[in-house]
Amino acid sequence: MSLLPKTPLSRCIRTAAALAMLAASQAQAQAALPVVPLTAGMYAIQAEVAATPAAREQGLMYRKSMPANGGMLFVFEQKAGHCFWMRNTELPLSIAFLADDGTIVNIEDMAPRTENNHCPKAAIRYALEMNQGWFAQKGIRAGAKISGLPQAR
């Protein structure tokens, strides 16, 4: 039962409240993702693992922040040219596309709230999103290795 009168303003308030609850529930759902420790040379990464279609589709959408050494590891069942975009993603990110052995194929910077495709230069099974500039700040480039990757299903 709503205590608000049925006016255009009250509909806007109810819509805003519903959207806020949806965003909160999406953030809670993301909190349940498993976290794996990865390393890039001497640098430690705590990566949430998006290994299901639903988790990969959600990714880091609607997040307002990410820890400095936090990231999201996308794990795909099939090796392919998996491309990414930034719809509904508030954070500027860098993505490393990873070969099966953890070798970085290529790294791209991605601007928030855009629909530009960011694709690997070769078929991959893994992709690692970090805060934008993380790889460059650490001197990590294509050819470097990420260790600790979980086995794809």
C-alpha positions as CSV (number, residue, x, y, z in Angstrom):
1,M,0.0,0.0,0.0
2,S,1.4,3.4,-1.0
3,L,0.9,6.5,1.1
4,L,1.7,8.8,-1.8
5,P,-1.2,10.3,-3.7
6,K,-1.5,9.3,-7.4
7,T,0.1,12.3,-9.1
8,P,2.8,12.5,-11.8
9,L,5.3,13.5,-9.0
10,S,4.3,10.5,-6.9
11,R,4.8,8.2,-9.9
12,C,8.2,9.6,-10.4
13,I,9.1,9.1,-6.7
14,R,7.8,5.4,-6.9
15,T,9.8,4.9,-10.1
16,A,13.0,6.3,-8.6
17,A,12.5,4.1,-5.5
18,A,12.0,1.0,-7.6
19,L,15.1,1.8,-9.6
20,A,17.1,2.3,-6.4
21,M,15.9,-1.0,-5.1
22,L,16.8,-2.7,-8.4
23,A,20.4,-1.2,-8.3
24,A,20.8,-2.3,-4.7
25,S,19.6,-5.8,-5.4
26,Q,22.1,-6.0,-8.4
27,A,24.9,-4.8,-6.2
28,Q,24.0,-7.5,-3.6
29,A,23.9,-10.2,-6.2
30,Q,27.4,-9.2,-7.4
31,A,28.7,-9.4,-3.8
32,A,28.1,-13.2,-3.9
33,L,30.7,-13.8,-6.7
34,P,33.7,-15.9,-5.6
35,V,37.0,-14.1,-5.3
36,V,40.3,-15.6,-6.5
37,P,43.8,-14.3,-5.7
38,L,45.8,-13.6,-8.9
39,T,49.3,-12.3,-9.5
40,A,50.7,-10.1,-12.2
41,G,54.5,-10.3,-11.6
42,M,54.9,-9.0,-8.0
43,Y,51.4,-7.5,-7.9
44,A,48.5,-9.2,-6.0
45,I,45.0,-9.0,-7.4
46,Q,41.8,-10.0,-5.7
47,A,39.5,-10.8,-8.6
48,E,35.8,-11.5,-8.5
49,V,35.0,-14.4,-10.8
50,A,32.2,-14.0,-13.4
51,A,32.0,-17.6,-14.8
52,T,28.3,-17.9,-15.5
53,P,26.4,-16.2,-18.4
54,A,24.4,-14.1,-15.9
55,A,27.5,-13.0,-14.0
56,R,29.4,-12.2,-17.2
57,E,26.4,-10.2,-18.5
58,Q,26.2,-8.2,-15.2
59,G,29.9,-7.7,-14.9
60,L,30.8,-4.4,-13.1
61,M,27.6,-2.6,-14.2
62,Y,26.2,-0.1,-11.7
63,R,29.3,-0.2,-9.4
64,K,30.5,3.1,-8.1
65,S,34.0,2.0,-7.0
66,M,36.4,-0.9,-7.0
67,P,39.4,-1.5,-4.6
68,A,42.8,-0.5,-5.9
69,N,43.9,-4.1,-6.4
70,G,40.4,-5.5,-7.1
71,G,39.2,-6.7,-10.4
72,M,36.8,-8.9,-12.2
73,L,37.9,-12.0,-14.0
74,F,35.6,-13.3,-16.8
75,V,35.9,-17.0,-17.5
76,F,34.3,-18.4,-20.6
77,E,33.6,-22.1,-21.4
78,Q,34.7,-21.7,-25.0
79,K,37.8,-20.0,-26.4
80,A,36.6,-17.2,-28.8
81,G,36.8,-13.5,-29.7
82,H,34.8,-12.4,-26.6
83,C,34.1,-8.6,-26.9
84,F,33.2,-6.2,-24.1
85,W,31.4,-2.9,-23.8
86,M,30.6,-0.5,-21.0
87,R,26.8,-0.1,-21.1
88,N,25.6,0.9,-17.5
89,T,29.2,0.7,-16.2
90,E,30.1,3.8,-14.2
91,L,33.8,3.0,-13.7
92,P,36.6,3.7,-16.2
93,L,38.3,0.3,-16.7
94,S,41.2,-1.4,-18.4
95,I,40.7,-4.9,-19.7
96,A,43.4,-7.5,-20.3
97,F,42.5,-10.3,-22.7
98,L,44.2,-13.5,-21.5
99,A,45.3,-16.7,-23.3
100,D,44.7,-20.0,-21.6
101,D,48.2,-19.9,-20.0
102,G,47.5,-16.4,-18.6
103,T,49.6,-14.5,-21.2
104,I,48.1,-11.1,-21.9
105,V,47.1,-10.9,-25.5
106,N,46.2,-7.2,-25.5
107,I,45.0,-4.5,-23.1
108,E,42.4,-1.9,-23.8
109,D,41.1,1.1,-21.9
110,M,37.3,1.4,-21.7
111,A,35.4,4.6,-21.1
112,P,32.3,4.5,-18.8
113,R,28.8,4.3,-20.2
114,T,29.8,3.6,-23.8
115,E,28.9,0.9,-26.2
116,N,32.1,0.7,-28.2
117,N,33.3,-2.9,-28.7
118,H,36.6,-3.9,-27.1
119,C,37.8,-7.2,-28.5
120,P,40.8,-9.5,-28.1
121,K,43.4,-9.7,-30.9
122,A,43.2,-13.6,-30.6
123,A,40.6,-16.1,-29.3
124,I,40.6,-16.0,-25.5
125,R,39.0,-17.8,-22.6
126,Y,39.7,-15.2,-19.9
127,A,39.5,-11.4,-19.5
128,L,40.5,-9.3,-16.5
129,E,39.0,-5.9,-15.8
130,M,40.8,-3.6,-13.5
131,N,40.5,0.1,-12.6
132,Q,41.6,2.1,-15.7
133,G,45.4,2.6,-15.8
134,W,46.2,-0.2,-13.4
135,F,48.2,-2.3,-15.9
136,A,50.0,0.8,-17.3
137,Q,50.9,2.1,-13.8
138,K,52.4,-1.3,-13.0
139,G,54.3,-1.6,-16.3
140,I,52.3,-4.6,-17.3
141,R,51.9,-5.0,-21.1
142,A,50.9,-7.6,-23.7
143,G,53.1,-10.7,-23.2
144,A,53.1,-10.5,-19.4
145,K,51.5,-13.3,-17.5
146,I,48.6,-13.4,-15.0
147,S,49.0,-16.4,-12.6
148,G,46.4,-18.2,-10.5
149,L,43.7,-18.4,-13.2
150,P,40.9,-21.0,-12.3
151,Q,40.3,-23.8,-14.8
152,A,37.5,-23.0,-17.3
153,R,34.6,-25.5,-17.2
